[in-house]
Amino acid sequence: MRLVASRGIPSGAGRLGEDRDEEGTIETKYCITCGDELHPERARKYGYCTKPECRGRNARGLRVAAVGVNKAADQFVVLNEETEREAASGRYKKQPGAVGPAPMPPRPATAAHRKPAPEVVPHSARRTRPAWSEAQERLAITYRDMGLTPEAIGNKLGIGRRLVTQILLRAPRARR
């Protein structure tokens, strides 16, 4: 019979927390904090049991990295030695979406190729053309003199009430 670790506990066949090593001998794993036996599956990954005190004292957070980020879902990996090597080799780098010619940087304009700046004309000095024809203006004035409302005039001319109002405000009022 073989003694395990420094606790001097003999390992027996068929006990919980036992694991066979390369030589075929049975070794029992114990919690590094409280000394309780560990289940073989837990002992392969952790050196402590699942009691809250042992977990609080020995548990370490995992390092996680986002490797694929898009609108639909993010992809994460737990960073360990293997994933760090993969990241260093460029496995998680963004691949180009479409292959094509690289965009050309804009060329600086020379003095000979520059267009002159447009002349700034104040709004009041610009000639503004009305948004209606002279025929529409004459008809709107005639209909107003007949006593129609701007809405009725607009329906007859096929234009909006607002445009009829603008026409009537700009048109000279007939003197009676």
C-alpha positions, -999 to +999 in steps of 0.1 A: +000+000+000+013+035-009+010+067+013-004+098-004+010+133-001+022+143+034-010+133+052+000+097+055-034+084+045-033+050+029-051+047-004-076+019-007-093+005-037-128+017-046-127+049-025-140+082-037-113+106-047-089+080-060-070+081-093-045+058-108-011+072-120+011+059-148+023+030-127-012+018-119-010+027-082-040+044-067-036+080-054-063+099-035-064+136-040-073+159-011-084+195-008-054+218-003-074+239+022-095+216+044-080+182+036-113+165+025-111+139-003-118+152-038-138+135-065-115+122-092-130+144-119-127+175-098-091+165-087-080+165-124-088+202-128-088+217-093-068+212-061-097+223-038-132+211-029-165+229-035-171+242+000-177+279+000-147+286+022-124+266+000-137+281-032-134+316-018-099+311-008-086+292-038-107+301-068-092+324-094-111+343-121-108+334-157-092+357-183-116+360-212-111+378-245-136+388-272-124+374-305-154+379-328-175+410-324-204+418-347-240+430-346-255+396-340-233+381-313-200+384-297-176+354-294-154+349-264-125+325-255-110+317-222-073+327-223-050+299-215-016+289-229-031+274-261-054+303-270-027+328-262-004+310-288-033+310-313-039+347-308-001+354-312-001+335-344-029+356-358-058+331-357-083+356-342-074+386-365-101+401-386-100+388-422-106+412-450-142+411-462-135+417-499-104+415-519-098+443-543-075+472-550-064+493-521-081+527-519-058+555-532-051+584-508-065+617-520-040+638-539-034+673-527-048+699-551-022+722-567-028+759-573-033+752-611-061+726-605-080+744-578-114+758-587-122+793-577-145+796-547-181+805-557-190+841-552-212+845-522-243+865-530-266+877-502-301+861-502-317+895-506-297+903-537-307+870-555-335+870-580-361+846-568-386+832-593-420+825-579-431+789-577-462+797-598-469+809-633-485+842-643-516+824-654-520+808-619-516+842-603-543+858-625-567+829-619-560+830-581-567+868-580-599+863-601-612+835-578-604+856-547-623+885-562-652+861-567-651+853-530-636+818-530-614+807-500-577+799-505-586+762-501-612+763-528-589+782-551-562+756-545-586+728-554-595+745-586-559+752-596-545+719-583-521+735-559-519+737-521-536+762-499-502+776-487-491+783-522-524+801-530-519+822-499-484+832-510-497+841-545-525+862-530-501+880-506-477+889-533-503+900-559-514+936-559-548+942-544-573+955-570-586+989-561-623+993-564 
